Structures are given as C-alpha cells and as structure tokens.
Amino acid sequence: MERFYPRFIVIHHTAGHDVSALQINRIHAARGFGVKITEPLSLVEEYRERGFPCCNGGVVISIGYHYLIRADGSVEKGRPDFAPGAHCTASGMNMRSIGIALTGNFSSRDNPSGKKGHPEPTAAQLKALKKLVSFLMDVYSIPPSGVLGHSKVPGARTECPGDRFVFSF
C-alpha cells in the first residue's frame, strides 16, 4: 500500500447513534470500503486484538474514518493515518486528509428530535476533538485553514457534520 501524507483534516458526524469503530467497520465493510493492512506487524496484531477481520497475513480495515470520537469523549482508532480514507471523495480528500467522525447526528433537518443519535456534539466530544485536531495539526503541519467540516470541502454535496455542529479552536 502506498502511504500518504495528509494535508487536511475533514470532520464528520456518523449520522447515527453512539456505536464503536468496530460496529462502523462492519457497516462500511458491507459498502466495500476495506483496505488490507499487512505491516507493521504490531499494528496488524493491535487490530486483530480489537476484533477486525483477519486475512492472509494481515487485517482488513473497512471503517472509512481514521478516528472516531464517541459521546463520552473517548477516541477510537479507525484506519491507520498512513492509509487512504474512505470518508470524502470530493476534491480527492480520501487521499489528502485524515477523517475524524463524531458519533451522533447533528442535522436539525434529518434528526430534529434526536431519534437518530444525539443531536449535538457532547462537551466531551468537543474537548476530545480539539485535542486530537491540535495533535494532528502539529504532527502533519496542517494549518487551521486545512481543518474542514465535510460540507465545506469543495465539491462535497452533504450537510455533514450538520448544522448543529459548531467547532472552533
């Protein structure tokens, strides 16, 4: 697998309930988003221990996001940072960005009453997001202008992460 160096961070909501990265992995696997990881072996073993599907000397990771932030603020790894994402095809962002998703559905149109997941990011999610984004900006030298909500990516036709999502540094 060709490794990539991210220049952007794209923020999403999952448009659903608070579920684990492994559960989202199963949903994305059904959509054909899998990527096979065979090295480093310590990483392969980590994903195997977490319950990701094994295959011929590796593991298949189908979750399209690189990170998932749960309602309690815990951060779960999705794809490794070096793997292309499956979270935003607009402007070629799958090959140019780290995808971070917060569980919940922050669209007042799609989720007016909260039946499709918590309707706003929790305080714990926003705190974790700020910490994670700051870390990734530092590691990859991504400027603040490189941090985008999915709907702000040129060519994206979505309201993700929803009109109830408000984030600033």
Chimera marker file (.cmm) of the C-alpha trace (Angstrom):
<marker_set name="trace">
<marker id="1" x="0.000" y="0.000" z="0.000" r="1" g="1" b="0" radius="0.5"/>
<marker id="2" x="1.261" y="3.420" z="-0.925" r="1" g="1" b="0" radius="0.5"/>
<marker id="3" x="1.432" y="5.605" z="2.167" r="1" g="1" b="0" radius="0.5"/>
<marker id="4" x="0.196" y="9.147" z="2.038" r="1" g="1" b="0" radius="0.5"/>
<marker id="5" x="0.916" y="12.360" z="3.904" r="1" g="1" b="0" radius="0.5"/>
<marker id="6" x="-2.250" y="14.218" z="4.907" r="1" g="1" b="0" radius="0.5"/>
<marker id="7" x="-2.618" y="17.940" z="4.177" r="1" g="1" b="0" radius="0.5"/>
<marker id="8" x="-6.155" y="18.332" z="5.557" r="1" g="1" b="0" radius="0.5"/>
<marker id="9" x="-8.407" y="17.149" z="8.363" r="1" g="1" b="0" radius="0.5"/>
<marker id="10" x="-12.063" y="16.538" z="7.464" r="1" g="1" b="0" radius="0.5"/>
<marker id="11" x="-14.613" y="16.398" z="10.282" r="1" g="1" b="0" radius="0.5"/>
<marker id="12" x="-17.799" y="14.327" z="10.054" r="1" g="1" b="0" radius="0.5"/>
<marker id="13" x="-20.733" y="13.124" z="12.113" r="1" g="1" b="0" radius="0.5"/>
<marker id="14" x="-21.720" y="9.482" z="11.799" r="1" g="1" b="0" radius="0.5"/>
<marker id="15" x="-25.402" y="10.435" z="11.334" r="1" g="1" b="0" radius="0.5"/>
<marker id="16" x="-26.334" y="7.753" z="13.841" r="1" g="1" b="0" radius="0.5"/>
<marker id="17" x="-26.196" y="6.514" z="17.386" r="1" g="1" b="0" radius="0.5"/>
<marker id="18" x="-23.132" y="6.198" z="19.604" r="1" g="1" b="0" radius="0.5"/>
<marker id="19" x="-21.514" y="2.982" z="18.343" r="1" g="1" b="0" radius="0.5"/>
<marker id="20" x="-17.954" y="1.667" z="18.274" r="1" g="1" b="0" radius="0.5"/>
<marker id="21" x="-15.405" y="1.859" z="15.488" r="1" g="1" b="0" radius="0.5"/>
<marker id="22" x="-15.743" y="-1.909" z="15.075" r="1" g="1" b="0" radius="0.5"/>
<marker id="23" x="-19.507" y="-1.576" z="14.521" r="1" g="1" b="0" radius="0.5"/>
<marker id="24" x="-18.966" y="1.152" z="11.922" r="1" g="1" b="0" radius="0.5"/>
<marker id="25" x="-16.295" y="-1.078" z="10.375" r="1" g="1" b="0" radius="0.5"/>
<marker id="26" x="-18.955" y="-3.756" z="9.763" r="1" g="1" b="0" radius="0.5"/>
<marker id="27" x="-21.293" y="-1.217" z="8.131" r="1" g="1" b="0" radius="0.5"/>
<marker id="28" x="-18.515" y="0.149" z="5.905" r="1" g="1" b="0" radius="0.5"/>
<marker id="29" x="-17.368" y="-3.393" z="5.019" r="1" g="1" b="0" radius="0.5"/>
<marker id="30" x="-20.804" y="-4.022" z="3.526" r="1" g="1" b="0" radius="0.5"/>
<marker id="31" x="-20.232" y="-0.941" z="1.370" r="1" g="1" b="0" radius="0.5"/>
<marker id="32" x="-16.875" y="-2.253" z="0.102" r="1" g="1" b="0" radius="0.5"/>
<marker id="33" x="-14.613" y="0.240" z="1.883" r="1" g="1" b="0" radius="0.5"/>
<marker id="34" x="-11.993" y="-2.286" z="3.060" r="1" g="1" b="0" radius="0.5"/>
<marker id="35" x="-8.251" y="-1.811" z="2.893" r="1" g="1" b="0" radius="0.5"/>
<marker id="36" x="-5.789" y="-4.595" z="3.730" r="1" g="1" b="0" radius="0.5"/>
<marker id="37" x="-3.005" y="-3.771" z="6.188" r="1" g="1" b="0" radius="0.5"/>
<marker id="38" x="-0.089" y="-6.208" z="6.428" r="1" g="1" b="0" radius="0.5"/>
<marker id="39" x="2.509" y="-4.107" z="8.223" r="1" g="1" b="0" radius="0.5"/>
<marker id="40" x="3.820" y="-3.131" z="10.650" r="1" g="1" b="0" radius="0.5"/>
<marker id="41" x="3.104" y="-6.410" z="12.395" r="1" g="1" b="0" radius="0.5"/>
<marker id="42" x="2.487" y="-4.721" z="15.756" r="1" g="1" b="0" radius="0.5"/>
<marker id="43" x="-0.288" y="-2.673" z="14.144" r="1" g="1" b="0" radius="0.5"/>
<marker id="44" x="-1.790" y="-5.738" z="12.469" r="1" g="1" b="0" radius="0.5"/>
<marker id="45" x="-1.808" y="-7.501" z="15.837" r="1" g="1" b="0" radius="0.5"/>
<marker id="46" x="-3.431" y="-4.489" z="17.527" r="1" g="1" b="0" radius="0.5"/>
<marker id="47" x="-6.300" y="-4.502" z="15.017" r="1" g="1" b="0" radius="0.5"/>
<marker id="48" x="-6.693" y="-8.294" z="15.300" r="1" g="1" b="0" radius="0.5"/>
<marker id="49" x="-6.963" y="-7.992" z="19.079" r="1" g="1" b="0" radius="0.5"/>
<marker id="50" x="-9.630" y="-5.307" z="18.659" r="1" g="1" b="0" radius="0.5"/>
<marker id="51" x="-11.691" y="-7.745" z="16.544" r="1" g="1" b="0" radius="0.5"/>
<marker id="52" x="-11.067" y="-6.504" z="12.995" r="1" g="1" b="0" radius="0.5"/>
<marker id="53" x="-11.268" y="-9.278" z="10.361" r="1" g="1" b="0" radius="0.5"/>
<marker id="54" x="-8.080" y="-11.161" z="9.539" r="1" g="1" b="0" radius="0.5"/>
<marker id="55" x="-6.914" y="-12.149" z="6.077" r="1" g="1" b="0" radius="0.5"/>
<marker id="56" x="-3.752" y="-13.746" z="4.654" r="1" g="1" b="0" radius="0.5"/>
<marker id="57" x="-1.113" y="-12.248" z="6.931" r="1" g="1" b="0" radius="0.5"/>
<marker id="58" x="-2.987" y="-9.042" z="7.583" r="1" g="1" b="0" radius="0.5"/>
<marker id="59" x="-6.177" y="-7.398" z="8.648" r="1" g="1" b="0" radius="0.5"/>
<marker id="60" x="-8.956" y="-5.713" z="6.692" r="1" g="1" b="0" radius="0.5"/>
<marker id="61" x="-9.976" y="-2.298" z="7.961" r="1" g="1" b="0" radius="0.5"/>
<marker id="62" x="-13.178" y="-1.015" z="6.407" r="1" g="1" b="0" radius="0.5"/>
<marker id="63" x="-14.102" y="1.936" z="8.601" r="1" g="1" b="0" radius="0.5"/>
<marker id="64" x="-13.609" y="4.932" z="6.358" r="1" g="1" b="0" radius="0.5"/>
<marker id="65" x="-12.561" y="7.337" z="9.109" r="1" g="1" b="0" radius="0.5"/>
<marker id="66" x="-9.141" y="7.490" z="10.725" r="1" g="1" b="0" radius="0.5"/>
<marker id="67" x="-10.571" y="8.403" z="14.126" r="1" g="1" b="0" radius="0.5"/>
<marker id="68" x="-13.941" y="8.077" z="15.832" r="1" g="1" b="0" radius="0.5"/>
<marker id="69" x="-14.928" y="10.190" z="18.827" r="1" g="1" b="0" radius="0.5"/>
<marker id="70" x="-17.604" y="8.606" z="20.996" r="1" g="1" b="0" radius="0.5"/>
<marker id="71" x="-20.215" y="10.506" z="23.035" r="1" g="1" b="0" radius="0.5"/>
<marker id="72" x="-18.152" y="10.086" z="26.220" r="1" g="1" b="0" radius="0.5"/>
<marker id="73" x="-15.144" y="11.704" z="24.518" r="1" g="1" b="0" radius="0.5"/>
<marker id="74" x="-13.172" y="8.502" z="24.053" r="1" g="1" b="0" radius="0.5"/>
<marker id="75" x="-11.207" y="8.357" z="20.802" r="1" g="1" b="0" radius="0.5"/>
<marker id="76" x="-11.094" y="5.091" z="18.866" r="1" g="1" b="0" radius="0.5"/>
<marker id="77" x="-8.678" y="4.456" z="16.038" r="1" g="1" b="0" radius="0.5"/>
<marker id="78" x="-10.178" y="3.753" z="12.665" r="1" g="1" b="0" radius="0.5"/>
<marker id="79" x="-7.836" y="3.442" z="9.691" r="1" g="1" b="0" radius="0.5"/>
<marker id="80" x="-4.150" y="3.995" z="10.310" r="1" g="1" b="0" radius="0.5"/>
<marker id="81" x="-3.084" y="7.552" z="9.464" r="1" g="1" b="0" radius="0.5"/>
<marker id="82" x="-0.917" y="6.282" z="6.607" r="1" g="1" b="0" radius="0.5"/>
<marker id="83" x="-3.862" y="4.592" z="4.851" r="1" g="1" b="0" radius="0.5"/>
<marker id="84" x="-6.083" y="6.496" z="2.421" r="1" g="1" b="0" radius="0.5"/>
<marker id="85" x="-9.513" y="7.204" z="3.858" r="1" g="1" b="0" radius="0.5"/>
<marker id="86" x="-12.997" y="6.341" z="2.632" r="1" g="1" b="0" radius="0.5"/>
<marker id="87" x="-14.796" y="9.343" z="4.065" r="1" g="1" b="0" radius="0.5"/>
<marker id="88" x="-14.790" y="12.152" z="1.458" r="1" g="1" b="0" radius="0.5"/>
<marker id="89" x="-14.390" y="11.700" z="-2.287" r="1" g="1" b="0" radius="0.5"/>
<marker id="90" x="-14.859" y="15.424" z="-3.024" r="1" g="1" b="0" radius="0.5"/>
<marker id="91" x="-11.637" y="17.191" z="-4.021" r="1" g="1" b="0" radius="0.5"/>
<marker id="92" x="-9.747" y="13.903" z="-3.712" r="1" g="1" b="0" radius="0.5"/>
<marker id="93" x="-9.816" y="14.190" z="0.079" r="1" g="1" b="0" radius="0.5"/>
<marker id="94" x="-9.618" y="10.446" z="0.692" r="1" g="1" b="0" radius="0.5"/>
<marker id="95" x="-6.007" y="10.660" z="-0.496" r="1" g="1" b="0" radius="0.5"/>
<marker id="96" x="-5.259" y="14.047" z="1.083" r="1" g="1" b="0" radius="0.5"/>
<marker id="97" x="-6.836" y="14.069" z="4.532" r="1" g="1" b="0" radius="0.5"/>
<marker id="98" x="-7.367" y="12.497" z="7.911" r="1" g="1" b="0" radius="0.5"/>
<marker id="99" x="-11.055" y="11.800" z="8.548" r="1" g="1" b="0" radius="0.5"/>
<marker id="100" x="-12.434" y="12.298" z="12.048" r="1" g="1" b="0" radius="0.5"/>
<marker id="101" x="-16.032" y="11.345" z="12.841" r="1" g="1" b="0" radius="0.5"/>
<marker id="102" x="-18.047" y="12.164" z="15.921" r="1" g="1" b="0" radius="0.5"/>
<marker id="103" x="-20.877" y="9.788" z="16.760" r="1" g="1" b="0" radius="0.5"/>
<marker id="104" x="-24.301" y="11.398" z="16.589" r="1" g="1" b="0" radius="0.5"/>
<marker id="105" x="-26.476" y="13.108" z="14.031" r="1" g="1" b="0" radius="0.5"/>
<marker id="106" x="-26.121" y="16.886" z="14.205" r="1" g="1" b="0" radius="0.5"/>
<marker id="107" x="-28.565" y="17.738" z="11.410" r="1" g="1" b="0" radius="0.5"/>
<marker id="108" x="-31.716" y="19.540" z="12.563" r="1" g="1" b="0" radius="0.5"/>
<marker id="109" x="-33.394" y="18.510" z="9.297" r="1" g="1" b="0" radius="0.5"/>
<marker id="110" x="-32.517" y="14.795" z="9.433" r="1" g="1" b="0" radius="0.5"/>
<marker id="111" x="-32.617" y="14.406" z="13.218" r="1" g="1" b="0" radius="0.5"/>
<marker id="112" x="-34.980" y="17.038" z="14.646" r="1" g="1" b="0" radius="0.5"/>
<marker id="113" x="-35.860" y="15.125" z="17.821" r="1" g="1" b="0" radius="0.5"/>
<marker id="114" x="-32.712" y="13.082" z="18.458" r="1" g="1" b="0" radius="0.5"/>
<marker id="115" x="-34.184" y="9.724" z="17.434" r="1" g="1" b="0" radius="0.5"/>
<marker id="116" x="-31.234" y="9.119" z="15.084" r="1" g="1" b="0" radius="0.5"/>
<marker id="117" x="-28.497" y="9.712" z="17.643" r="1" g="1" b="0" radius="0.5"/>
<marker id="118" x="-27.600" y="12.560" z="19.952" r="1" g="1" b="0" radius="0.5"/>
<marker id="119" x="-28.466" y="15.806" z="18.145" r="1" g="1" b="0" radius="0.5"/>
<marker id="120" x="-25.441" y="17.883" z="19.184" r="1" g="1" b="0" radius="0.5"/>
<marker id="121" x="-21.821" y="17.054" z="19.902" r="1" g="1" b="0" radius="0.5"/>
<marker id="122" x="-21.293" y="16.419" z="23.591" r="1" g="1" b="0" radius="0.5"/>
<marker id="123" x="-18.923" y="18.619" z="25.572" r="1" g="1" b="0" radius="0.5"/>
<marker id="124" x="-16.659" y="15.581" z="25.950" r="1" g="1" b="0" radius="0.5"/>
<marker id="125" x="-16.614" y="15.060" z="22.175" r="1" g="1" b="0" radius="0.5"/>
<marker id="126" x="-15.694" y="18.684" z="21.508" r="1" g="1" b="0" radius="0.5"/>
<marker id="127" x="-12.919" y="18.585" z="24.101" r="1" g="1" b="0" radius="0.5"/>
<marker id="128" x="-11.508" y="15.378" z="22.593" r="1" g="1" b="0" radius="0.5"/>
<marker id="129" x="-11.857" y="16.773" z="19.061" r="1" g="1" b="0" radius="0.5"/>
<marker id="130" x="-9.940" y="19.923" z="19.952" r="1" g="1" b="0" radius="0.5"/>
<marker id="131" x="-7.128" y="17.876" z="21.498" r="1" g="1" b="0" radius="0.5"/>
<marker id="132" x="-6.972" y="15.405" z="18.580" r="1" g="1" b="0" radius="0.5"/>
<marker id="133" x="-7.114" y="18.091" z="15.878" r="1" g="1" b="0" radius="0.5"/>
<marker id="134" x="-4.367" y="20.096" z="17.615" r="1" g="1" b="0" radius="0.5"/>
<marker id="135" x="-2.205" y="16.981" z="17.825" r="1" g="1" b="0" radius="0.5"/>
<marker id="136" x="-2.721" y="16.062" z="14.161" r="1" g="1" b="0" radius="0.5"/>
<marker id="137" x="-2.131" y="19.649" z="13.014" r="1" g="1" b="0" radius="0.5"/>
<marker id="138" x="1.183" y="19.584" z="14.864" r="1" g="1" b="0" radius="0.5"/>
<marker id="139" x="2.274" y="16.157" z="13.602" r="1" g="1" b="0" radius="0.5"/>
<marker id="140" x="1.390" y="16.817" z="9.951" r="1" g="1" b="0" radius="0.5"/>
<marker id="141" x="1.944" y="20.611" z="9.844" r="1" g="1" b="0" radius="0.5"/>
<marker id="142" x="-1.660" y="21.226" z="8.850" r="1" g="1" b="0" radius="0.5"/>
<marker id="143" x="-2.701" y="24.903" z="9.105" r="1" g="1" b="0" radius="0.5"/>
<marker id="144" x="-6.063" y="25.887" z="10.636" r="1" g="1" b="0" radius="0.5"/>
<marker id="145" x="-7.361" y="26.544" z="7.117" r="1" g="1" b="0" radius="0.5"/>
<marker id="146" x="-6.807" y="22.834" z="6.423" r="1" g="1" b="0" radius="0.5"/>
<marker id="147" x="-9.376" y="21.750" z="9.013" r="1" g="1" b="0" radius="0.5"/>
<marker id="148" x="-12.769" y="21.465" z="7.319" r="1" g="1" b="0" radius="0.5"/>
<marker id="149" x="-16.223" y="20.198" z="8.050" r="1" g="1" b="0" radius="0.5"/>
<marker id="150" x="-17.205" y="17.686" z="5.374" r="1" g="1" b="0" radius="0.5"/>
<marker id="151" x="-19.747" y="20.110" z="3.880" r="1" g="1" b="0" radius="0.5"/>
<marker id="152" x="-17.035" y="22.777" z="3.486" r="1" g="1" b="0" radius="0.5"/>
<marker id="153" x="-14.896" y="20.610" z="1.199" r="1" g="1" b="0" radius="0.5"/>
<marker id="154" x="-15.144" y="21.983" z="-2.354" r="1" g="1" b="0" radius="0.5"/>
<marker id="155" x="-17.428" y="19.732" z="-4.368" r="1" g="1" b="0" radius="0.5"/>
<marker id="156" x="-18.973" y="17.969" z="-1.350" r="1" g="1" b="0" radius="0.5"/>
<marker id="157" x="-22.720" y="17.620" z="-1.562" r="1" g="1" b="0" radius="0.5"/>
<marker id="158" x="-23.645" y="16.980" z="2.046" r="1" g="1" b="0" radius="0.5"/>
<marker id="159" x="-24.686" y="18.816" z="5.158" r="1" g="1" b="0" radius="0.5"/>
<marker id="160" x="-22.317" y="16.674" z="7.258" r="1" g="1" b="0" radius="0.5"/>
<marker id="161" x="-21.356" y="17.298" z="10.043" r="1" g="1" b="0" radius="0.5"/>
<marker id="162" x="-24.731" y="19.008" z="10.389" r="1" g="1" b="0" radius="0.5"/>
<marker id="163" x="-25.974" y="22.493" z="11.209" r="1" g="1" b="0" radius="0.5"/>
<marker id="164" x="-25.777" y="21.824" z="14.962" r="1" g="1" b="0" radius="0.5"/>
<marker id="165" x="-22.032" y="21.194" z="14.771" r="1" g="1" b="0" radius="0.5"/>
<marker id="166" x="-20.052" y="24.217" z="15.920" r="1" g="1" b="0" radius="0.5"/>
<marker id="167" x="-16.308" y="23.932" z="16.428" r="1" g="1" b="0" radius="0.5"/>
<marker id="168" x="-13.521" y="26.425" z="16.836" r="1" g="1" b="0" radius="0.5"/>
<marker id="169" x="-10.011" y="26.297" z="18.216" r="1" g="1" b="0" radius="0.5"/>
<link id1="1" id2="2" r="1" g="1" b="0" radius="0.2"/>
<link id1="2" id2="3" r="1" g="1" b="0" radius="0.2"/>
<link id1="3" id2="4" r="1" g="1" b="0" radius="0.2"/>
<link id1="4" id2="5" r="1" g="1" b="0" radius="0.2"/>
<link id1="5" id2="6" r="1" g="1" b="0" radius="0.2"/>
<link id1="6" id2="7" r="1" g="1" b="0" radius="0.2"/>
<link id1="7" id2="8" r="1" g="1" b="0" radius="0.2"/>
<link id1="8" id2="9" r="1" g="1" b="0" radius="0.2"/>
<link id1="9" id2="10" r="1" g="1" b="0" radius="0.2"/>
<link id1="10" id2="11" r="1" g="1" b="0" radius="0.2"/>
<link id1="11" id2="12" r="1" g="1" b="0" radius="0.2"/>
<link id1="12" id2="13" r="1" g="1" b="0" radius="0.2"/>
<link id1="13" id2="14" r="1" g="1" b="0" radius="0.2"/>
<link id1="14" id2="15" r="1" g="1" b="0" radius="0.2"/>
<link id1="15" id2="16" r="1" g="1" b="0" radius="0.2"/>
<link id1="16" id2="17" r="1" g="1" b="0" radius="0.2"/>
<link id1="17" id2="18" r="1" g="1" b="0" radius="0.2"/>
<link id1="18" id2="19" r="1" g="1" b="0" radius="0.2"/>
<link id1="19" id2="20" r="1" g="1" b="0" radius="0.2"/>
<link id1="20" id2="21" r="1" g="1" b="0" radius="0.2"/>
<link id1="21" id2="22" r="1" g="1" b="0" radius="0.2"/>
<link id1="22" id2="23" r="1" g="1" b="0" radius="0.2"/>
<link id1="23" id2="24" r="1" g="1" b="0" radius="0.2"/>
<link id1="24" id2="25" r="1" g="1" b="0" radius="0.2"/>
<link id1="25" id2="26" r="1" g="1" b="0" radius="0.2"/>
<link id1="26" id2="27" r="1" g="1" b="0" radius="0.2"/>
<link id1="27" id2="28" r="1" g="1" b="0" radius="0.2"/>
<link id1="28" id2="29" r="1" g="1" b="0" radius="0.2"/>
<link id1="29" id2="30" r="1" g="1" b="0" radius="0.2"/>
<link id1="30" id2="31" r="1" g="1" b="0" radius="0.2"/>
<link id1="31" id2="32" r="1" g="1" b="0" radius="0.2"/>
<link id1="32" id2="33" r="1" g="1" b="0" radius="0.2"/>
<link id1="33" id2="34" r="1" g="1" b="0" radius="0.2"/>
<link id1="34" id2="35" r="1" g="1" b="0" radius="0.2"/>
<link id1="35" id2="36" r="1" g="1" b="0" radius="0.2"/>
<link id1="36" id2="37" r="1" g="1" b="0" radius="0.2"/>
<link id1="37" id2="38" r="1" g="1" b="0" radius="0.2"/>
<link id1="38" id2="39" r="1" g="1" b="0" radius="0.2"/>
<link id1="39" id2="40" r="1" g="1" b="0" radius="0.2"/>
<link id1="40" id2="41" r="1" g="1" b="0" radius="0.2"/>
<link id1="41" id2="42" r="1" g="1" b="0" radius="0.2"/>
<link id1="42" id2="43" r="1" g="1" b="0" radius="0.2"/>
<link id1="43" id2="44" r="1" g="1" b="0" radius="0.2"/>
<link id1="44" id2="45" r="1" g="1" b="0" radius="0.2"/>
<link id1="45" id2="46" r="1" g="1" b="0" radius="0.2"/>
<link id1="46" id2="47" r="1" g="1" b="0" radius="0.2"/>
<link id1="47" id2="48" r="1" g="1" b="0" radius="0.2"/>
<link id1="48" id2="49" r="1" g="1" b="0" radius="0.2"/>
<link id1="49" id2="50" r="1" g="1" b="0" radius="0.2"/>
<link id1="50" id2="51" r="1" g="1" b="0" radius="0.2"/>
<link id1="51" id2="52" r="1" g="1" b="0" radius="0.2"/>
<link id1="52" id2="53" r="1" g="1" b="0" radius="0.2"/>
<link id1="53" id2="54" r="1" g="1" b="0" radius="0.2"/>
<link id1="54" id2="55" r="1" g="1" b="0" radius="0.2"/>
<link id1="55" id2="56" r="1" g="1" b="0" radius="0.2"/>
<link id1="56" id2="57" r="1" g="1" b="0" radius="0.2"/>
<link id1="57" id2="58" r="1" g="1" b="0" radius="0.2"/>
<link id1="58" id2="59" r="1" g="1" b="0" radius="0.2"/>
<link id1="59" id2="60" r="1" g="1" b="0" radius="0.2"/>
<link id1="60" id2="61" r="1" g="1" b="0" radius="0.2"/>
<link id1="61" id2="62" r="1" g="1" b="0" radius="0.2"/>
<link id1="62" id2="63" r="1" g="1" b="0" radius="0.2"/>
<link id1="63" id2="64" r="1" g="1" b="0" radius="0.2"/>
<link id1="64" id2="65" r="1" g="1" b="0" radius="0.2"/>
<link id1="65" id2="66" r="1" g="1" b="0" radius="0.2"/>
<link id1="66" id2="67" r="1" g="1" b="0" radius="0.2"/>
<link id1="67" id2="68" r="1" g="1" b="0" radius="0.2"/>
<link id1="68" id2="69" r="1" g="1" b="0" radius="0.2"/>
<link id1="69" id2="70" r="1" g="1" b="0" radius="0.2"/>
<link id1="70" id2="71" r="1" g="1" b="0" radius="0.2"/>
<link id1="71" id2="72" r="1" g="1" b="0" radius="0.2"/>
<link id1="72" id2="73" r="1" g="1" b="0" radius="0.2"/>
<link id1="73" id2="74" r="1" g="1" b="0" radius="0.2"/>
<link id1="74" id2="75" r="1" g="1" b="0" radius="0.2"/>
<link id1="75" id2="76" r="1" g="1" b="0" radius="0.2"/>
<link id1="76" id2="77" r="1" g="1" b="0" radius="0.2"/>
<link id1="77" id2="78" r="1" g="1" b="0" radius="0.2"/>
<link id1="78" id2="79" r="1" g="1" b="0" radius="0.2"/>
<link id1="79" id2="80" r="1" g="1" b="0" radius="0.2"/>
<link id1="80" id2="81" r="1" g="1" b="0" radius="0.2"/>
<link id1="81" id2="82" r="1" g="1" b="0" radius="0.2"/>
<link id1="82" id2="83" r="1" g="1" b="0" radius="0.2"/>
<link id1="83" id2="84" r="1" g="1" b="0" radius="0.2"/>
<link id1="84" id2="85" r="1" g="1" b="0" radius="0.2"/>
<link id1="85" id2="86" r="1" g="1" b="0" radius="0.2"/>
<link id1="86" id2="87" r="1" g="1" b="0" radius="0.2"/>
<link id1="87" id2="88" r="1" g="1" b="0" radius="0.2"/>
<link id1="88" id2="89" r="1" g="1" b="0" radius="0.2"/>
<link id1="89" id2="90" r="1" g="1" b="0" radius="0.2"/>
<link id1="90" id2="91" r="1" g="1" b="0" radius="0.2"/>
<link id1="91" id2="92" r="1" g="1" b="0" radius="0.2"/>
<link id1="92" id2="93" r="1" g="1" b="0" radius="0.2"/>
<link id1="93" id2="94" r="1" g="1" b="0" radius="0.2"/>
<link id1="94" id2="95" r="1" g="1" b="0" radius="0.2"/>
<link id1="95" id2="96" r="1" g="1" b="0" radius="0.2"/>
<link id1="96" id2="97" r="1" g="1" b="0" radius="0.2"/>
<link id1="97" id2="98" r="1" g="1" b="0" radius="0.2"/>
<link id1="98" id2="99" r="1" g="1" b="0" radius="0.2"/>
<link id1="99" id2="100" r="1" g="1" b="0" radius="0.2"/>
<link id1="100" id2="101" r="1" g="1" b="0" radius="0.2"/>
<link id1="101" id2="102" r="1" g="1" b="0" radius="0.2"/>
<link id1="102" id2="103" r="1" g="1" b="0" radius="0.2"/>
<link id1="103" id2="104" r="1" g="1" b="0" radius="0.2"/>
<link id1="104" id2="105" r="1" g="1" b="0" radius="0.2"/>
<link id1="105" id2="106" r="1" g="1" b="0" radius="0.2"/>
<link id1="106" id2="107" r="1" g="1" b="0" radius="0.2"/>
<link id1="107" id2="108" r="1" g="1" b="0" radius="0.2"/>
<link id1="108" id2="109" r="1" g="1" b="0" radius="0.2"/>
<link id1="109" id2="110" r="1" g="1" b="0" radius="0.2"/>
<link id1="110" id2="111" r="1" g="1" b="0" radius="0.2"/>
<link id1="111" id2="112" r="1" g="1" b="0" radius="0.2"/>
<link id1="112" id2="113" r="1" g="1" b="0" radius="0.2"/>
<link id1="113" id2="114" r="1" g="1" b="0" radius="0.2"/>
<link id1="114" id2="115" r="1" g="1" b="0" radius="0.2"/>
<link id1="115" id2="116" r="1" g="1" b="0" radius="0.2"/>
<link id1="116" id2="117" r="1" g="1" b="0" radius="0.2"/>
<link id1="117" id2="118" r="1" g="1" b="0" radius="0.2"/>
<link id1="118" id2="119" r="1" g="1" b="0" radius="0.2"/>
<link id1="119" id2="120" r="1" g="1" b="0" radius="0.2"/>
<link id1="120" id2="121" r="1" g="1" b="0" radius="0.2"/>
<link id1="121" id2="122" r="1" g="1" b="0" radius="0.2"/>
<link id1="122" id2="123" r="1" g="1" b="0" radius="0.2"/>
<link id1="123" id2="124" r="1" g="1" b="0" radius="0.2"/>
<link id1="124" id2="125" r="1" g="1" b="0" radius="0.2"/>
<link id1="125" id2="126" r="1" g="1" b="0" radius="0.2"/>
<link id1="126" id2="127" r="1" g="1" b="0" radius="0.2"/>
<link id1="127" id2="128" r="1" g="1" b="0" radius="0.2"/>
<link id1="128" id2="129" r="1" g="1" b="0" radius="0.2"/>
<link id1="129" id2="130" r="1" g="1" b="0" radius="0.2"/>
<link id1="130" id2="131" r="1" g="1" b="0" radius="0.2"/>
<link id1="131" id2="132" r="1" g="1" b="0" radius="0.2"/>
<link id1="132" id2="133" r="1" g="1" b="0" radius="0.2"/>
<link id1="133" id2="134" r="1" g="1" b="0" radius="0.2"/>
<link id1="134" id2="135" r="1" g="1" b="0" radius="0.2"/>
<link id1="135" id2="136" r="1" g="1" b="0" radius="0.2"/>
<link id1="136" id2="137" r="1" g="1" b="0" radius="0.2"/>
<link id1="137" id2="138" r="1" g="1" b="0" radius="0.2"/>
<link id1="138" id2="139" r="1" g="1" b="0" radius="0.2"/>
<link id1="139" id2="140" r="1" g="1" b="0" radius="0.2"/>
<link id1="140" id2="141" r="1" g="1" b="0" radius="0.2"/>
<link id1="141" id2="142" r="1" g="1" b="0" radius="0.2"/>
<link id1="142" id2="143" r="1" g="1" b="0" radius="0.2"/>
<link id1="143" id2="144" r="1" g="1" b="0" radius="0.2"/>
<link id1="144" id2="145" r="1" g="1" b="0" radius="0.2"/>
<link id1="145" id2="146" r="1" g="1" b="0" radius="0.2"/>
<link id1="146" id2="147" r="1" g="1" b="0" radius="0.2"/>
<link id1="147" id2="148" r="1" g="1" b="0" radius="0.2"/>
<link id1="148" id2="149" r="1" g="1" b="0" radius="0.2"/>
<link id1="149" id2="150" r="1" g="1" b="0" radius="0.2"/>
<link id1="150" id2="151" r="1" g="1" b="0" radius="0.2"/>
<link id1="151" id2="152" r="1" g="1" b="0" radius="0.2"/>
<link id1="152" id2="153" r="1" g="1" b="0" radius="0.2"/>
<link id1="153" id2="154" r="1" g="1" b="0" radius="0.2"/>
<link id1="154" id2="155" r="1" g="1" b="0" radius="0.2"/>
<link id1="155" id2="156" r="1" g="1" b="0" radius="0.2"/>
<link id1="156" id2="157" r="1" g="1" b="0" radius="0.2"/>
<link id1="157" id2="158" r="1" g="1" b="0" radius="0.2"/>
<link id1="158" id2="159" r="1" g="1" b="0" radius="0.2"/>
<link id1="159" id2="160" r="1" g="1" b="0" radius="0.2"/>
<link id1="160" id2="161" r="1" g="1" b="0" radius="0.2"/>
<link id1="161" id2="162" r="1" g="1" b="0" radius="0.2"/>
<link id1="162" id2="163" r="1" g="1" b="0" radius="0.2"/>
<link id1="163" id2="164" r="1" g="1" b="0" radius="0.2"/>
<link id1="164" id2="165" r="1" g="1" b="0" radius="0.2"/>
<link id1="165" id2="166" r="1" g="1" b="0" radius="0.2"/>
<link id1="166" id2="167" r="1" g="1" b="0" radius="0.2"/>
<link id1="167" id2="168" r="1" g="1" b="0" radius="0.2"/>
<link id1="168" id2="169" r="1" g="1" b="0" radius="0.2"/>
</marker_set>
